């Protein structure tokens, strides 16, 4: 591993380096930055501020061990002089400049790891409230393969994989809320990865009001040769005694394969939200499905091409606020602890989430604790199923009439 310099030597080397304004190589220009390989998102690199060499920090290696070896050891007195991203104190300008772009190891505070932003000169936690890879992806910037090739690979860097990174990441996380701590299973997808797309699908090819078709989540995924999937809206299941409406559902769902909005006639009456994904995997949120209009109207008005869309409810999180209207919940949603699932997103990440043994208000608290910008409730209970990479990570639930699928491209 790269041998650590003393704090004084590191400072001299950094201050004596080439300023960004006259940087001539990719290593000089990107020194101190965490890099996300484009389009191979999942491959994470770090350019050391002094050596200007890159180190591999991908999910398939022990990235934490590398970071601890590269990190500058710093005592409690000095690290307190470098403000965190949540602090407005000025701190020590000398220390902040010295350690910009470095990993820091607080030797007197539980050996916690930090990364000081080369832009803001503020420190960000590594692996405090989320796993290390998510932190690195959140703090990184996308770069081209040409830039990466222009940065010398450190001799003691861990080897990078020779195959493309996985599209999805599965995490089992216990999330603490004011109502208690809940076990979750999460599938994460990074929108910066250009090798996937989201599709929404229905088992029937057209509107259906009774004896409708239903498939397992696994079969929905296999139908598209997909990577992952989750069930969609509530529906009228056989255990509810749905005479005259078996497997039917009221919410509009876009059938990606035929570019057809199933239940288009229900759009004008849909008060629940609708989530839309364009062909760049960017999510768009409508507070009410009735705001959608028709496919042609929406695409023309918003200059977007729809790739996937689904309406469901009730609304959970909008713009980072808890908008769950408990007055509209039935007794089961309000009081019964069951499997709850939702679709949400924050920054670059799309989340498919299953919460174990929770009421809907409790699941909404989980979405808030995850700091999601938006979260849309999906069917749950015995319908709940999360499928990833050839097997169920939650479920299997019963067969469902519609689903959301992640497809490689």
C-alpha positions as CSV (number, residue, x, y, z in Angstrom):
1,X,0.0,0.0,0.0
2,X,1.0,3.6,-0.5
3,X,3.1,4.8,2.5
4,X,1.6,7.6,4.5
5,X,3.4,11.0,4.6
6,X,3.5,13.0,7.8
7,X,0.9,15.8,8.0
8,X,3.6,18.5,7.4
9,X,5.0,16.8,4.3
10,X,1.5,16.2,2.9
11,X,0.7,19.9,3.3
12,X,3.9,21.0,1.6
13,X,3.4,18.7,-1.3
14,X,-0.2,19.7,-1.8
15,X,0.5,23.5,-1.5
16,X,3.5,23.1,-3.9
17,X,1.4,21.2,-6.5
18,X,0.2,22.6,-9.8
19,X,-2.9,24.8,-9.3
20,X,-6.1,23.7,-11.1
21,X,-5.9,26.7,-13.4
22,X,-2.8,25.4,-15.1
23,X,-3.4,21.6,-14.7
24,X,-2.2,19.9,-17.8
25,X,-3.1,16.2,-17.2
26,X,-6.2,14.4,-16.1
27,X,-4.4,13.3,-12.9
28,X,-3.7,16.9,-12.0
29,X,-7.2,18.1,-12.9
30,X,-8.9,15.4,-11.0
31,X,-6.6,15.1,-8.0
32,X,-8.4,14.5,-4.8
33,X,-11.7,13.5,-6.4
34,X,-13.8,10.4,-6.3
35,X,-14.5,9.3,-9.9
36,X,-17.4,7.2,-11.2
37,X,-16.6,5.5,-14.5
38,X,-19.0,6.3,-17.2
39,X,-20.8,4.3,-18.4
40,X,-19.5,1.6,-16.1
41,X,-21.2,3.1,-13.0
42,X,-20.3,0.9,-10.1
43,X,-16.6,1.2,-10.9
44,X,-15.3,3.8,-8.4
45,X,-11.9,5.4,-8.4
46,X,-10.0,7.8,-6.2
47,X,-7.2,10.1,-7.4
48,X,-4.7,10.7,-4.7
49,X,-4.0,14.5,-4.3
50,X,-0.3,14.1,-4.0
51,X,0.7,11.2,-6.2
52,X,-2.0,11.9,-8.8
53,X,-2.5,8.1,-9.2
54,X,-5.8,6.4,-9.2
55,X,-7.0,3.7,-6.7
56,X,-9.9,1.3,-7.4
57,X,-12.7,1.4,-4.8
58,X,-15.4,-0.7,-6.4
59,X,-18.0,-2.8,-4.5
60,X,-16.3,-6.0,-5.4
61,X,-13.1,-5.2,-3.4
62,X,-12.3,-4.2,0.2
63,X,-12.5,-0.5,-0.6
64,X,-12.6,0.4,3.1
65,X,-9.2,-1.2,3.7
66,X,-7.7,0.8,0.8
67,X,-9.2,4.0,2.2
68,X,-7.9,3.4,5.7
69,X,-4.4,2.9,4.2
70,X,-4.6,6.1,2.2
71,X,-6.3,8.2,4.8
72,X,-4.4,10.9,6.7
73,X,-4.4,10.3,10.4
74,X,-5.7,13.3,12.3
75,X,-6.4,14.0,15.9
76,X,-9.6,15.2,17.5
77,X,-8.4,18.8,17.9
78,X,-7.5,19.3,14.3
79,X,-10.4,17.5,12.7
80,X,-12.8,19.7,14.8
81,X,-11.2,22.7,12.9
82,X,-12.5,21.2,9.6
83,X,-16.3,21.8,9.4
84,X,-18.7,19.1,8.4
85,X,-21.1,19.7,5.5
86,X,-23.8,20.5,8.1
87,X,-21.7,23.1,10.0
88,X,-21.4,26.8,9.2
89,X,-18.2,27.4,11.2
90,X,-15.2,28.7,9.4
91,X,-12.6,26.5,11.1
92,X,-9.0,26.6,10.1
93,X,-8.5,27.8,6.6
94,X,-4.9,26.4,6.7
95,X,-6.1,22.9,7.6
96,X,-9.0,22.9,5.3
97,X,-6.8,23.8,2.3
98,X,-4.1,21.3,3.3
99,X,-6.5,18.3,3.4
100,X,-8.9,19.2,0.5
101,X,-9.5,16.0,-1.4
102,X,-8.0,13.7,1.2
103,X,-9.6,10.8,3.2
104,X,-9.2,11.5,6.9
105,X,-9.1,9.0,9.7
106,X,-10.1,10.4,13.1
107,X,-7.7,8.4,15.3
108,X,-9.3,9.6,18.6
109,X,-13.0,9.3,17.6
110,X,-13.6,5.7,17.0
111,X,-11.4,5.7,14.0
112,X,-14.1,7.2,11.9
113,X,-13.5,7.9,8.2
114,X,-14.2,11.2,6.5
115,X,-13.7,12.7,3.0
116,X,-12.9,16.3,2.6
117,X,-14.5,17.8,-0.5
118,X,-12.0,19.4,-2.8
119,X,-14.6,22.0,-3.7
120,X,-16.1,23.1,-0.4
121,X,-13.2,22.1,1.9
122,X,-15.8,20.5,4.2
123,X,-15.7,16.9,5.5
124,X,-18.3,14.3,4.6
125,X,-18.8,11.1,6.6
126,X,-18.0,7.7,5.1
127,X,-20.3,4.8,6.0
128,X,-22.1,6.6,8.9
129,X,-25.7,6.3,8.0
130,X,-25.3,4.4,4.7
131,X,-23.0,1.7,3.3
132,X,-19.6,2.8,2.1
133,X,-20.3,2.3,-1.6
134,X,-23.4,4.5,-1.5
135,X,-21.4,7.2,0.2
136,X,-18.7,7.0,-2.5
137,X,-21.2,7.1,-5.3
138,X,-22.9,10.1,-3.8
139,X,-19.7,12.0,-3.4
140,X,-18.3,11.1,-6.8
141,X,-18.4,12.7,-10.2
142,X,-18.7,11.0,-13.6
143,X,-15.7,10.9,-15.8
144,X,-15.0,9.5,-19.3
145,X,-12.9,6.4,-20.0
146,X,-10.4,8.7,-21.7
147,X,-9.9,10.6,-18.5
148,X,-9.4,7.4,-16.5
149,X,-6.9,6.1,-19.0
150,X,-5.0,9.4,-18.7
151,X,-4.5,8.8,-14.9
152,X,-1.7,6.5,-13.8
153,X,-2.9,3.4,-12.0
154,X,-1.3,3.1,-8.6
155,X,1.0,0.0,-8.4
156,X,-0.7,-1.0,-5.1
157,X,-4.3,-0.4,-6.2
158,X,-6.6,-3.3,-5.9
159,X,-7.5,-4.8,-9.3
160,X,-10.6,-3.5,-11.2
161,X,-13.0,-6.0,-12.6
162,X,-12.9,-7.0,-16.2
163,X,-16.7,-7.3,-16.5
164,X,-19.3,-4.6,-16.4
165,X,-20.7,-3.7,-12.9
166,X,-24.0,-5.1,-11.8
167,X,-27.0,-2.8,-12.5
168,X,-28.7,-3.3,-9.2
169,X,-27.5,-3.4,-5.6
170,X,-29.4,-5.2,-2.9
171,X,-29.2,-4.0,0.7
172,X,-30.8,-5.3,3.9
173,X,-30.9,-2.3,6.2
174,X,-32.5,-1.6,9.6
175,X,-33.9,1.9,9.4
176,X,-34.5,3.9,12.7
177,X,-37.5,6.1,12.9
178,X,-39.4,7.9,15.7
179,X,-41.9,5.0,15.6
180,X,-39.2,2.3,16.0
181,X,-36.6,0.5,13.9
182,X,-37.7,-1.4,10.9
183,X,-36.0,-4.1,8.7
184,X,-35.9,-3.2,5.0
185,X,-34.8,-4.8,1.8
186,X,-33.8,-2.3,-0.8
187,X,-32.9,-2.6,-4.5
188,X,-30.8,0.4,-5.6
189,X,-30.3,1.5,-9.2
190,X,-28.0,4.4,-10.2
191,X,-29.4,6.6,-12.9
192,X,-25.9,7.4,-14.1
193,X,-25.5,3.8,-15.3
194,X,-26.5,3.9,-18.9
195,X,-27.1,0.2,-19.3
196,X,-30.6,-0.2,-17.9
197,X,-34.2,1.1,-18.3
198,X,-37.4,0.8,-16.3
199,X,-40.5,-0.8,-17.8
200,X,-44.0,-1.1,-16.4
201,X,-46.1,-4.0,-17.6
202,X,-49.5,-5.5,-17.2
203,X,-50.4,-9.2,-17.5
204,X,-53.3,-8.3,-19.9
205,X,-52.7,-6.5,-23.2
206,X,-55.8,-4.3,-22.7
207,X,-58.2,-3.0,-20.1
208,X,-59.7,-5.8,-18.0
209,X,-62.6,-5.7,-15.4
210,X,-62.9,-9.3,-14.4
211,X,-61.0,-12.6,-14.5
212,X,-57.9,-10.6,-15.4
213,X,-54.5,-12.2,-16.0
214,X,-51.9,-12.3,-13.3
215,X,-48.3,-13.3,-13.2
216,X,-45.6,-13.7,-10.5
217,X,-43.1,-10.9,-10.2
218,X,-40.5,-13.4,-11.4
219,X,-42.5,-14.1,-14.6
220,X,-42.8,-10.4,-15.2
221,X,-39.1,-10.1,-15.0
222,X,-38.4,-13.1,-17.2
223,X,-40.9,-11.8,-19.7
224,X,-38.6,-8.9,-20.3
225,X,-35.3,-10.8,-19.7
226,X,-35.0,-8.4,-16.9
227,X,-32.7,-7.9,-13.9
228,X,-35.1,-7.0,-11.1
229,X,-38.8,-6.4,-10.4
230,X,-41.4,-5.4,-7.9
231,X,-45.2,-5.7,-7.9
232,X,-47.3,-2.7,-8.8
233,X,-50.7,-1.4,-7.7
234,X,-53.3,-2.8,-5.3
235,X,-55.8,-5.1,-7.1
236,X,-58.8,-7.2,-6.4
237,X,-57.4,-10.5,-5.2
238,X,-59.3,-13.8,-4.8
239,X,-59.0,-13.8,-1.1
240,X,-61.1,-10.6,-1.0
241,X,-64.0,-12.4,-2.6
242,X,-63.8,-10.3,-5.8
243,X,-66.9,-11.6,-7.6
244,X,-67.1,-9.7,-10.8
245,X,-63.7,-8.1,-10.6
246,X,-61.0,-10.8,-10.1
247,X,-57.5,-9.4,-10.5
248,X,-58.8,-6.1,-11.7
249,X,-57.2,-2.7,-10.7
250,X,-58.3,0.9,-11.1
251,X,-55.0,2.8,-11.4
252,X,-53.6,3.7,-14.8
253,X,-50.5,1.7,-15.7
254,X,-48.4,2.3,-18.9
255,X,-47.6,-0.9,-20.8
256,X,-44.1,-0.1,-22.0
257,X,-44.0,-2.8,-24.7
258,X,-47.0,-1.5,-26.6
259,X,-46.8,2.1,-25.4
260,X,-50.4,1.8,-24.2
261,X,-51.9,3.4,-21.1
262,X,-54.0,0.6,-19.5
263,X,-57.1,2.1,-17.7
264,X,-56.8,5.4,-19.7
265,X,-60.4,6.0,-19.0
266,X,-59.6,6.2,-15.3
267,X,-57.0,8.9,-15.7
268,X,-59.4,11.8,-15.2
269,X,-60.7,10.3,-11.9
270,X,-57.3,9.4,-10.4
271,X,-56.5,11.4,-7.4
272,X,-53.5,9.3,-6.4
273,X,-50.0,10.2,-7.7
274,X,-48.4,9.0,-11.0
275,X,-44.7,8.3,-11.4
276,X,-43.3,8.6,-15.0
277,X,-39.8,7.6,-16.2
278,X,-38.6,9.0,-19.5
279,X,-36.1,7.3,-21.8
280,X,-33.2,8.7,-19.9
281,X,-34.5,7.0,-16.7
282,X,-35.3,10.3,-15.2
283,X,-38.3,10.1,-12.8
284,X,-41.1,12.6,-12.9
285,X,-43.8,12.9,-10.3
286,X,-47.4,14.0,-10.8
287,X,-49.3,14.7,-7.5
288,X,-52.5,13.3,-9.1
289,X,-52.8,11.0,-12.1
290,X,-55.6,13.2,-13.4
291,X,-52.8,15.7,-14.3
292,X,-51.5,13.3,-16.9
293,X,-54.2,13.7,-19.6
294,X,-53.3,11.4,-22.5
295,X,-50.0,9.9,-23.7
296,X,-49.8,12.2,-26.7
297,X,-50.8,15.3,-24.6
298,X,-48.3,14.6,-21.9
299,X,-45.3,13.9,-24.3
300,X,-46.1,16.9,-26.4
301,X,-46.5,19.3,-23.5
302,X,-43.4,18.1,-21.6
303,X,-41.2,17.2,-24.6
304,X,-40.5,13.8,-23.1
305,X,-40.8,10.3,-24.4
306,X,-42.4,8.0,-21.7
307,X,-40.6,4.8,-21.0
308,X,-42.6,3.7,-17.9
309,X,-45.4,5.1,-15.8
310,X,-47.6,3.9,-13.0
311,X,-50.2,5.5,-10.7
312,X,-50.7,4.1,-7.2
313,X,-51.4,5.3,-3.8
314,X,-51.7,6.7,-1.4
315,X,-49.0,9.4,-1.7
316,X,-46.2,9.0,0.9
317,X,-43.4,11.5,0.3
318,X,-43.4,14.5,-2.0
319,X,-40.5,16.9,-2.3
320,X,-39.0,15.4,0.9
321,X,-42.2,16.0,2.9
322,X,-44.5,13.4,4.5
323,X,-47.8,13.9,2.7
324,X,-49.5,10.7,3.8
325,X,-53.2,11.5,4.6
326,X,-54.1,9.1,7.4
327,X,-57.7,10.1,7.2
328,X,-57.9,8.3,3.8
329,X,-56.4,5.1,5.0
330,X,-58.5,2.0,5.7
331,X,-58.0,0.2,9.1
332,X,-55.6,-2.3,7.6
333,X,-53.3,0.3,6.2
334,X,-53.4,2.3,9.4
335,X,-53.1,-0.3,12.1
336,X,-52.0,-3.7,10.6
337,X,-48.3,-4.4,10.5
338,X,-47.5,-6.1,7.3
339,X,-45.1,-6.1,4.4
340,X,-45.1,-2.6,2.9
341,X,-43.5,-1.7,-0.4
342,X,-42.8,1.5,-2.2
343,X,-40.9,3.1,-5.2
344,X,-38.8,6.1,-4.4
345,X,-35.8,8.1,-5.3
346,X,-33.2,10.5,-4.0
347,X,-30.4,12.2,-6.0
348,X,-29.2,9.7,-8.6
349,X,-30.6,6.6,-6.9
350,X,-33.9,4.8,-7.6
351,X,-35.1,2.6,-4.7
352,X,-37.4,-0.4,-4.7
353,X,-38.1,-1.0,-1.1
354,X,-39.8,-3.6,1.1
355,X,-40.4,-2.8,4.8
356,X,-41.1,-5.7,7.1
357,X,-43.9,-5.7,9.6
358,X,-45.0,-2.1,9.4
359,X,-48.2,0.0,9.1
360,X,-48.4,2.4,6.2
361,X,-47.6,5.4,8.4
362,X,-44.6,3.5,9.8
363,X,-43.4,2.7,6.2
364,X,-43.8,6.4,5.3
365,X,-41.6,7.2,8.3
366,X,-39.0,4.8,6.9
367,X,-39.1,6.6,3.5
368,X,-38.6,9.9,5.3
369,X,-35.7,8.5,7.4
370,X,-34.1,7.3,4.1
371,X,-34.3,11.0,3.0
372,X,-36.2,10.1,-0.2
373,X,-37.4,13.0,-2.3
374,X,-40.4,11.1,-3.4
375,X,-42.0,7.8,-2.4
376,X,-45.0,6.1,-3.9
377,X,-46.9,3.3,-2.1
378,X,-47.3,0.0,-3.9
379,X,-49.3,-3.2,-3.1
380,X,-47.8,-5.2,-0.2
381,X,-48.8,-7.8,2.3
382,X,-49.0,-11.2,0.7
383,X,-48.6,-9.6,-2.7
384,X,-45.2,-8.2,-1.8
385,X,-42.3,-9.6,-3.9
386,X,-38.9,-8.2,-4.7
387,X,-37.0,-10.1,-7.3
388,X,-33.3,-9.6,-8.2
389,X,-30.7,-11.3,-10.3
390,X,-32.5,-14.6,-10.7
391,X,-34.1,-15.0,-7.2
392,X,-36.5,-13.5,-4.8
393,X,-35.0,-11.3,-2.1
394,X,-38.5,-10.8,-0.6
395,X,-41.4,-13.1,-1.2
396,X,-42.5,-14.6,-3.5
397,X,-45.9,-13.0,-3.1
398,X,-49.0,-14.1,-5.0
399,X,-49.5,-13.5,-8.7
400,X,-50.2,-9.8,-9.6
401,X,-51.7,-8.1,-12.6
402,X,-49.0,-5.4,-13.0
403,X,-45.4,-4.9,-12.1
404,X,-42.3,-2.7,-12.4
405,X,-39.3,-4.3,-14.0
406,X,-35.6,-3.2,-14.4
407,X,-34.2,-4.3,-17.8
408,X,-30.6,-4.3,-18.9
409,X,-29.9,-2.7,-22.3
